[in-house]
Amino acid sequence: MSASERIATRRRVLKGMMGGAAVTVGLPLLDCFLNTNGTAMAATGASVPNVFGTWFWGCGLTPGRWEPSKVGANFDIKPEIAPLEPYKKHLNVYSGMKAYLDGKPPRPHSSGRQAAFSGDVPADGKELASIDSLISDVIGGRTRFRSLEVACTGNPRDTVSRRSATVANSSEGSAARFYARVFGPEFKDPNSADFKPDPRALAEKSALTAVKEERIALMNQLGASDKQRLDEYFTSLRELEKRLELELVKPAPVAACSTPKDPGKTAGENGKYYSGVDIDGVIENNKLFSQIMAYALACDQTRVFNISFSDAQSSLRKAGDTTTHHILTHEEAIDEKLGYQPRATWFTTVIMAGLAETVKHLASIREGDKTLLDRTLLFASSDGGFAKIHSTENIPMFTVGGAGGRIKTGMHIQAKGDAVTRVGLTLQQVMGVSASSWGTMSMQTSKPFSEIIA
């Protein structure tokens, strides 16, 4: 049996030891694993598995600055989603839809998110299972991780993923710990329900070093194209390891450095308080998480993932500024000449650039004559529409990727006044969930957007 055949039967991983613990490093889909057109596994004929993910941010987008003017194909890209222009042919934009409250009082930053991701706005606060969990029940049972969740804010509570009314899937907030979880020592404390590998091991010896012998053996038996692809993959992983190691080393003391006075905190929900999150750090975390997540998907470590760019209140702030994005959406005046809030809108453009960054990493991984993005369906949405008034109407919703050819892309779908659950039902059907309807009360729908289901 060749090295490639042997690896393929072990779910495409290399194994080694690091500090006395087992280490696994997954392999991407190489040409030798695929049929001639890259649509199925060569050894079994099984279709290349599809991937589903969610990408969440808080405080919506500005009405009139994100919705295309043209409906259908060849739509126009408006200013606030301009960063997504390079991926227009992979993008679907859904506008005009709303979350129906059925007489229940709106819960700012919660009602719209619950409707979009769970199909329900609960009166008692108990949320139903989120769409990613429904999909993972169908496609997530054969991988190492049923799903993976990360929060670019660093707060594990920033998650849109729920298994049930009582169980939320908490996010990983550290890129170093996330890397260790996916590519580091396979260690789990038998007395702990949490998976907490020690990321300091990465600073001493990389996971790639631990699997060096198997890596060399495999490279020696691959064709030129696969060798090049694998070399690019390992080079990228090592560069990522080096970037993460910087987070694990205590910085040198700086004489001029002192602890400043707390600049103040802004009120959150339920009387709690939170500090603003430096957006530069969130941007960097999103880059790292997106790259690691793309590798985890390419190596079939999971088929379902969730990325939270910000919390629902979008407590993002510029370095040195105490005013958060959330506060700006309420307190900044609309510029009479521009017709929008320029300081608040700066954040939304940065947020959409973060979504484009995630898409870029999915598109960068080649698989045969296609890419990882081609078999991914990424659903991105927010907590509401116009943040200034906590609107639950015209909630911005996007999908990126073709789900292995199951969904038509490059479309603007407009459904004014329809429930946001039409999008969720469509995504479930595309991903193989046996659902003829979805949602509760006025949001219950049996009308998917059949025109985009291939």
DRENSEKE-486096 format. One record per residue (C-alpha): x, y, z. Coordinates in Angstrom, 1 decimal, always signed. Each point is the difference from the previous one (the first is absolute). Example, Ala and Ser with C-alpha at 12.3 -4.5 7.8 and 13.67 -1.06 7.14 Angstrom:
BEGIN
(site (+12.3, -4.5, +7.8))
(site (+1.4, +3.4, -0.7))
END
This chain:
BEGIN
(site (+0.0, +0.0, +0.0))
(site (+1.4, +3.4, -1.0))
(site (+0.4, +2.8, +2.6))
(site (-2.8, +2.0, -1.6))
(site (-2.4, -3.0, +0.2))
(site (+1.0, -0.7, +3.6))
(site (-0.6, +3.6, +1.0))
(site (-3.3, +0.1, -1.8))
(site (-1.3, -2.9, +2.1))
(site (+0.9, +1.8, +3.2))
(site (-2.2, +3.0, -0.8))
(site (+2.9, +1.8, -1.7))
(site (+2.2, +0.7, +3.1))
(site (+3.6, -0.2, +1.0))
(site (+0.9, -1.1, +3.5))
(site (+2.9, +0.6, +2.3))
(site (+0.9, +0.7, +3.6))
(site (+0.7, +3.3, +1.7))
(site (+0.9, +0.2, +3.7))
(site (-1.3, -3.6, +0.5))
(site (-3.4, +0.8, -1.5))
(site (-1.4, -1.1, -3.3))
(site (-0.1, +2.6, -2.8))
(site (-2.1, -0.1, -3.2))
(site (+0.4, +2.2, -3.0))
(site (-2.7, -0.3, -2.6))
(site (+0.6, +0.1, -3.7))
(site (-1.9, +1.9, -2.6))
(site (-1.7, -1.6, -3.0))
(site (+2.9, -0.9, -2.4))
(site (-0.5, -0.9, -3.6))
(site (+0.9, -3.6, +0.8))
(site (-3.0, -0.2, +2.3))
(site (-2.5, +1.3, -2.6))
(site (-1.4, -1.2, -3.3))
(site (+1.0, +1.8, -3.2))
(site (-2.4, +3.0, +0.4))
(site (+0.4, +0.3, +3.7))
(site (-3.6, -0.7, +0.9))
(site (+0.3, -3.4, +1.8))
(site (+2.5, -2.1, +1.9))
(site (+2.1, -2.2, -2.3))
(site (+0.1, -3.0, +2.4))
(site (-3.7, -0.2, +0.8))
(site (-1.9, +2.1, -2.6))
(site (-1.7, +1.9, +2.9))
(site (-0.7, +3.6, -0.6))
(site (+2.3, +2.6, +1.5))
(site (-1.8, +1.1, +3.2))
(site (-1.6, +3.4, +0.1))
(site (+0.6, +2.5, +2.8))
(site (-2.3, +2.4, +1.9))
(site (+0.9, +3.0, +2.0))
(site (-1.4, +3.1, +1.6))
(site (+1.7, +3.5, +0.4))
(site (-1.6, +2.4, +2.4))
(site (+0.4, +3.7, +0.8))
(site (-2.0, +2.5, +2.0))
(site (-1.8, +3.3, -0.8))
(site (-1.1, -0.8, -3.6))
(site (+0.7, +2.2, -3.0))
(site (-1.2, +3.4, -1.2))
(site (-3.3, -0.1, -2.0))
(site (+0.5, +1.0, -3.5))
(site (+3.8, -0.6, +0.1))
(site (+0.1, -3.8, -0.3))
(site (-3.0, -1.2, -1.9))
(site (+0.6, -0.2, -3.8))
(site (-2.3, +2.0, -2.2))
(site (-0.4, -2.8, -2.5))
(site (-1.7, -3.3, +0.9))
(site (+1.2, -3.3, -1.4))
(site (+3.3, -0.6, -1.8))
(site (+2.6, +2.7, -0.8))
(site (-1.0, +2.1, +3.0))
(site (+1.9, +3.1, +1.1))
(site (+2.3, +0.1, +3.0))
(site (-0.9, +2.8, +2.5))
(site (+2.7, +1.8, +2.0))
(site (-0.3, -1.8, +3.4))
(site (+0.4, -3.4, -1.6))
(site (+2.8, +1.1, -2.5))
(site (+2.6, -2.3, +1.6))
(site (-2.1, -2.9, -1.3))
(site (+0.4, +1.1, -3.6))
(site (+2.8, -2.5, -0.8))
(site (-2.4, -2.9, +0.9))
(site (-3.1, +1.4, -1.7))
(site (-0.4, -3.1, -2.1))
(site (+0.0, -2.2, +3.1))
(site (-2.3, +2.4, +1.9))
(site (-3.8, +0.1, +0.6))
(site (-1.6, +3.1, +1.6))
(site (-3.4, -0.3, +1.8))
(site (-1.8, +3.2, +0.8))
(site (-3.4, +1.3, +1.2))
(site (-0.7, -2.7, +2.5))
(site (-0.9, +0.5, +3.7))
(site (-0.4, -1.7, +3.3))
(site (-3.6, -0.2, +1.2))
(site (-0.5, +0.4, +3.7))
(site (-3.7, -1.0, +0.2))
(site (-0.7, +2.6, +2.7))
(site (+3.0, -0.9, +2.2))
(site (+2.1, +3.0, +1.1))
(site (+3.2, +0.3, -2.1))
(site (+3.2, -0.9, +1.7))
(site (+2.7, +2.2, -1.4))
(site (+2.9, -1.9, -1.6))
(site (-1.7, -3.3, +0.6))
(site (-3.3, -0.2, -1.8))
(site (+1.3, +0.3, -3.5))
(site (+2.9, -2.4, +0.6))
(site (-2.3, -2.6, +1.5))
(site (-2.4, +0.3, -2.9))
(site (+2.8, -0.3, -2.7))
(site (+1.9, -2.8, +1.7))
(site (-2.6, -2.0, +1.9))
(site (-3.3, +0.9, -1.7))
(site (-1.6, +1.2, +3.2))
(site (-0.2, +3.0, +2.3))
(site (-0.7, -1.6, +3.4))
(site (-2.1, +1.8, +2.5))
(site (+1.9, -1.6, +2.9))
(site (+3.5, +0.5, -1.4))
(site (+0.4, -3.8, -0.6))
(site (+1.4, -0.4, -3.5))
(site (-0.5, -2.9, -2.3))
(site (+2.8, -1.9, -1.7))
(site (+1.8, +2.2, -2.5))
(site (+0.2, -0.8, -3.7))
(site (+3.6, -1.2, +0.2))
(site (-1.0, -2.6, +2.6))
(site (-2.9, -1.3, -2.2))
(site (+2.4, -0.3, -2.9))
(site (+2.8, -1.6, +2.1))
(site (-2.5, -2.8, +1.0))
(site (+0.0, -0.9, -3.7))
(site (+3.6, +0.6, -1.2))
(site (+2.1, +0.3, +3.2))
(site (+0.0, -3.5, +1.5))
(site (+2.9, -1.5, -1.8))
(site (+2.7, +2.6, +0.7))
(site (+2.3, +0.5, +3.0))
(site (-1.9, +3.1, +1.1))
(site (-3.7, +0.2, -0.5))
(site (+0.4, +3.7, -0.3))
(site (+2.5, +2.7, +0.8))
(site (-0.8, +3.5, +1.4))
(site (+2.3, +3.0, +0.4))
(site (-0.5, +3.6, +1.3))
(site (+2.3, +2.7, -1.4))
(site (-0.7, +2.1, +3.1))
(site (+1.6, -2.6, +2.2))
(site (-3.2, -0.5, +2.0))
(site (-1.2, -3.6, +0.0))
(site (-3.6, +1.2, +0.6))
(site (+0.0, +1.7, -3.4))
(site (-1.7, -2.8, -1.9))
(site (-3.1, -0.5, -2.1))
(site (+0.1, -3.8, +0.1))
(site (-2.4, -1.9, +2.3))
(site (-0.8, -3.6, +0.4))
(site (-3.2, +0.7, +2.0))
(site (-1.7, +2.5, +2.2))
(site (+2.4, -0.9, +2.8))
(site (+3.3, -0.8, -1.9))
(site (+2.0, +2.6, -1.9))
(site (+3.1, -1.0, -1.9))
(site (+2.6, +2.4, +1.5))
(site (+2.7, +1.5, -2.2))
(site (+3.7, -0.3, +0.2))
(site (+1.5, +3.5, +0.5))
(site (+3.7, -0.7, -0.4))
(site (+1.5, -0.8, -3.4))
(site (+2.9, -1.8, +1.7))
(site (-2.2, -2.3, +1.9))
(site (-2.2, -0.5, -3.1))
(site (+3.1, -1.0, -2.0))
(site (+1.1, -2.4, +2.8))
(site (-3.5, -1.5, +0.1))
(site (+0.0, -0.7, -3.7))
(site (+3.7, -0.8, -0.7))
(site (+1.6, -0.4, +3.4))
(site (+0.1, -2.7, +2.7))
(site (-3.0, -2.2, +0.2))
(site (-0.4, +0.4, +3.7))
(site (-3.2, +0.1, +2.0))
(site (-0.2, +0.1, +3.8))
(site (-2.3, -2.9, +1.0))
(site (-1.3, +2.0, +2.9))
(site (-0.9, +3.0, -2.1))
(site (-2.8, +0.6, -2.4))
(site (+2.1, +2.7, -1.8))
(site (+2.7, -0.7, -2.5))
(site (+2.9, +2.2, +1.1))
(site (+3.4, -1.0, -1.5))
(site (+3.0, +2.0, +1.1))
(site (+0.9, +2.3, -2.9))
(site (+3.5, +0.6, +1.5))
(site (+1.0, -3.3, -1.6))
(site (-0.1, +1.7, -3.3))
(site (+2.7, +2.4, +1.0))
(site (+2.4, -2.9, +0.7))
(site (-0.7, -2.2, -3.0))
(site (-2.3, +0.4, -2.9))
(site (-2.6, -2.6, -0.9))
(site (+1.6, -0.2, -3.5))
(site (+3.3, -1.0, +1.6))
(site (-1.8, -2.8, +1.9))
(site (-1.2, -1.6, -3.2))
(site (+3.2, +0.6, -2.0))
(site (+0.7, -3.6, -0.8))
(site (-3.5, -0.8, -1.3))
(site (+0.0, +3.3, -1.9))
(site (+3.2, -0.8, -1.8))
(site (-1.1, -3.5, -0.9))
(site (-3.2, +1.3, -1.5))
(site (+1.7, +2.7, -2.0))
(site (+2.3, -2.6, -1.5))
(site (-2.9, -1.9, -1.5))
(site (-2.1, +2.9, -1.5))
(site (-0.1, +1.4, -3.5))
(site (+1.4, +3.5, -0.8))
(site (-3.3, +1.8, +0.3))
(site (-0.9, -1.6, +3.4))
(site (+3.6, +0.7, +1.3))
(site (-0.4, +3.6, -0.9))
(site (-3.4, +0.3, +1.6))
(site (+1.1, -1.8, +3.2))
(site (+3.1, +2.1, +0.2))
(site (-2.1, +3.2, -0.2))
(site (-2.3, -1.4, +2.7))
(site (+2.8, -0.9, +2.4))
(site (+1.8, +3.3, -0.6))
(site (-3.2, +1.9, +0.8))
(site (-0.6, -2.1, +3.2))
(site (+3.6, +0.7, +1.2))
(site (-0.4, +3.7, -0.7))
(site (-3.2, -0.1, +2.0))
(site (+1.8, -1.8, +2.9))
(site (+2.6, +2.7, +0.1))
(site (-2.6, +2.7, +0.2))
(site (-1.8, -1.8, +2.8))
(site (+3.2, -0.5, +1.9))
(site (+0.2, +3.7, +0.5))
(site (-3.1, -0.2, +2.1))
(site (+1.6, -2.5, +2.3))
(site (+3.1, +1.9, +0.8))
(site (+0.0, +2.6, +2.8))
(site (+1.0, +3.4, -1.4))
(site (+3.1, +1.8, +1.1))
(site (-0.6, +2.8, +2.6))
(site (-0.3, +3.5, -1.3))
(site (+1.2, +2.8, +2.4))
(site (-2.5, +2.5, -1.3))
(site (-2.9, -2.3, +0.4))
(site (-2.5, +0.5, +2.8))
(site (-3.6, -1.1, +0.6))
(site (-2.4, +2.8, -1.0))
(site (-3.1, +0.9, +1.9))
(site (-3.1, -1.9, -1.1))
(site (-1.5, +2.2, -2.8))
(site (-3.5, -1.1, +1.0))
(site (-2.4, -2.7, -1.0))
(site (-3.3, +0.0, -1.9))
(site (-3.2, -1.6, +1.2))
(site (-1.0, -3.4, -1.4))
(site (-3.1, -2.0, +0.3))
(site (-1.5, -1.1, +3.3))
(site (+1.9, +2.6, +1.9))
(site (+3.3, -1.5, -0.8))
(site (+3.0, +2.0, -1.3))
(site (+2.6, -0.7, -2.5))
(site (+3.2, +1.7, -1.3))
(site (+0.4, +0.9, -3.6))
(site (+1.9, -2.5, -2.1))
(site (+3.0, +1.3, -2.0))
(site (-1.0, -0.6, -3.6))
(site (+3.6, -0.4, -1.2))
(site (+0.2, -3.1, +2.3))
(site (-3.3, -1.3, -1.3))
(site (+1.2, +0.4, -3.6))
(site (+3.2, -2.0, +0.7))
(site (-1.9, -2.7, +1.9))
(site (-2.4, -0.3, -3.0))
(site (+3.0, -0.5, -2.3))
(site (+1.5, -2.7, +2.2))
(site (-3.3, -1.8, +0.7))
(site (-1.0, +0.1, -3.6))
(site (+3.3, -1.6, -1.1))
(site (+0.0, -2.7, +2.6))
(site (-3.7, -0.7, -0.6))
(site (+0.6, -0.3, -3.8))
(site (+2.7, -2.6, +0.7))
(site (-2.3, -1.9, +2.4))
(site (-2.6, -0.2, -2.7))
(site (+2.4, -0.9, -2.7))
(site (+1.3, -2.8, +2.2))
(site (-3.5, -1.2, +0.8))
(site (+0.4, +0.5, +3.7))
(site (-3.5, +1.6, +0.0))
(site (-2.7, +0.8, -2.6))
(site (-1.9, +2.6, +2.1))
(site (+1.5, +3.2, +1.4))
(site (-1.1, +3.3, +1.5))
(site (+2.0, +3.3, +0.1))
(site (-1.2, +2.9, +2.2))
(site (+1.8, +3.2, -1.1))
(site (-1.5, +2.1, +2.7))
(site (-2.5, -0.3, +2.8))
(site (-3.7, +0.9, -0.8))
(site (+0.5, +3.5, +1.4))
(site (+3.1, +0.5, -2.1))
(site (+2.1, +1.4, +2.8))
(site (+2.8, +0.6, -2.4))
(site (+2.1, +3.2, +0.3))
(site (+3.0, +1.6, -1.6))
(site (+3.2, -0.1, +2.1))
(site (+0.1, +3.0, +2.3))
(site (-3.7, +0.8, -0.5))
(site (-2.5, -0.8, +2.8))
(site (-3.1, +0.2, -2.3))
(site (-1.1, -3.3, -1.4))
(site (-1.6, -0.9, -3.2))
(site (-3.2, -0.7, +1.9))
(site (-0.1, +3.4, +1.6))
(site (+0.7, +1.8, -3.3))
(site (-2.9, -1.7, -1.7))
(site (-2.3, +1.6, +2.6))
(site (+1.6, +3.3, +0.8))
(site (+1.8, +1.1, -3.2))
(site (-2.1, +2.4, -2.1))
(site (-0.7, -0.8, -3.6))
(site (+2.1, +2.2, -2.2))
(site (-2.4, +2.1, -2.0))
(site (+2.1, +0.0, -3.1))
(site (+1.1, -3.6, +0.1))
(site (-3.4, -1.4, +1.2))
(site (+1.6, -2.4, +2.5))
(site (+2.1, -0.2, +3.2))
(site (+3.6, +0.1, -1.2))
(site (+1.8, -1.1, +3.1))
(site (-2.4, -2.9, +0.6))
(site (+0.1, -1.0, -3.6))
(site (+3.8, -0.2, +0.1))
(site (-0.4, -3.0, +2.3))
(site (-2.5, -1.7, -2.3))
(site (+2.4, +0.2, -2.9))
(site (+2.8, -1.5, +2.1))
(site (-2.4, -2.8, +1.1))
(site (-0.8, -0.8, -3.6))
(site (+3.7, -0.1, -0.7))
(site (+0.2, -2.6, +2.7))
(site (-2.6, -2.1, -1.7))
(site (+2.0, +0.3, -3.2))
(site (+3.1, -1.1, +1.8))
(site (-1.7, -3.2, +1.1))
(site (-1.2, -0.6, -3.5))
(site (+3.5, +0.6, -1.4))
(site (+1.4, -2.8, +2.1))
(site (-2.7, -2.4, -1.1))
(site (+0.7, +0.9, -3.6))
(site (+3.8, -0.3, +0.3))
(site (-0.1, -3.7, +0.6))
(site (+0.1, -1.9, -3.3))
(site (-1.8, -3.3, -0.3))
(site (+0.5, -1.5, -3.5))
(site (-1.2, +2.6, -2.4))
(site (-2.2, +1.6, +2.7))
(site (+0.5, +1.5, +3.4))
(site (-1.3, -0.5, +3.5))
(site (-2.4, +2.9, -0.5))
(site (-1.7, -1.9, -2.8))
(site (-1.2, -2.7, +2.4))
(site (-0.7, +2.4, +2.9))
(site (-3.2, +1.8, +0.8))
(site (+0.7, +2.9, +2.3))
(site (-3.0, +1.8, +1.5))
(site (+0.7, +3.5, +1.4))
(site (-2.5, +2.2, +1.8))
(site (-0.3, +2.4, +2.9))
(site (-2.3, +0.8, +3.0))
(site (-2.2, +2.5, -1.8))
(site (-0.4, +2.5, -2.8))
(site (+0.4, +3.7, +0.8))
(site (+1.9, +0.0, +3.3))
(site (-0.9, +3.6, +0.8))
(site (-3.6, -1.1, +0.8))
(site (+0.6, -3.6, +0.8))
(site (-2.0, -1.0, -3.1))
(site (-0.8, -3.6, -0.7))
(site (-1.0, +0.8, -3.6))
(site (+2.2, -0.4, -3.1))
(site (+2.6, -2.0, +1.9))
(site (+3.1, -0.4, -2.2))
(site (+0.5, -3.6, -1.0))
(site (+2.6, -1.5, -2.4))
(site (+1.2, -3.4, -1.1))
(site (+3.4, -0.7, -1.6))
(site (+1.0, -3.2, -1.7))
(site (-1.7, -2.6, -2.2))
(site (-0.4, -3.0, +2.4))
(site (+1.4, -2.3, -2.6))
(site (-2.2, +1.3, -2.8))
(site (-3.3, -0.3, +2.1))
(site (-0.7, +3.7, +0.0))
(site (+0.1, +2.6, -2.8))
(site (+2.1, +3.1, +0.8))
(site (+0.5, +3.5, -1.2))
(site (-3.6, +1.0, +0.9))
(site (-1.9, +2.8, +1.8))
(site (-3.1, -1.4, +1.6))
(site (-2.5, +2.6, +1.1))
(site (-3.1, -1.1, +2.1))
(site (-1.4, +3.1, +1.6))
(site (-2.0, -0.8, +3.1))
(site (+0.7, -3.7, +0.0))
(site (+1.3, -1.8, +3.1))
(site (+3.8, -0.4, +0.3))
(site (-0.7, -3.7, +0.5))
(site (-0.4, -0.5, -3.8))
(site (+3.8, +0.3, -0.2))
(site (+0.6, -2.5, +2.8))
(site (-2.4, -2.5, -1.6))
(site (+1.7, +0.3, -3.3))
(site (+3.5, -0.6, +1.6))
(site (-1.3, -3.1, +1.8))
(site (-1.4, -1.5, -3.2))
(site (+3.2, +0.7, -1.9))
(site (+2.1, -1.7, +2.7))
(site (-2.2, -3.1, +0.0))
(site (-2.2, +0.6, +3.1))
(site (-3.4, -1.6, -0.4))
(site (-2.1, +3.1, +0.8))
(site (-3.1, +1.0, -1.9))
(site (-0.6, +3.0, +2.3))
(site (+1.8, +2.0, +2.7))
(site (-0.7, +2.7, +2.5))
(site (-2.6, +0.7, +2.6))
(site (-3.3, +2.0, -0.1))
(site (+0.1, +2.7, -2.6))
(site (+3.5, -1.0, -1.0))
(site (-1.0, -3.6, -0.9))
(site (+0.6, -0.4, -3.7))
(site (-0.1, -2.8, -2.5))
(site (+1.3, +2.3, -2.8))
(site (+3.7, -0.5, -0.7))
(site (+1.6, +2.1, -2.7))
(site (-0.3, -2.8, -2.5))
(site (+1.3, +2.2, -2.8))
(site (+3.6, -0.3, +1.4))
(site (-0.1, -3.7, +0.9))
(site (+1.9, -1.8, -2.7))
END
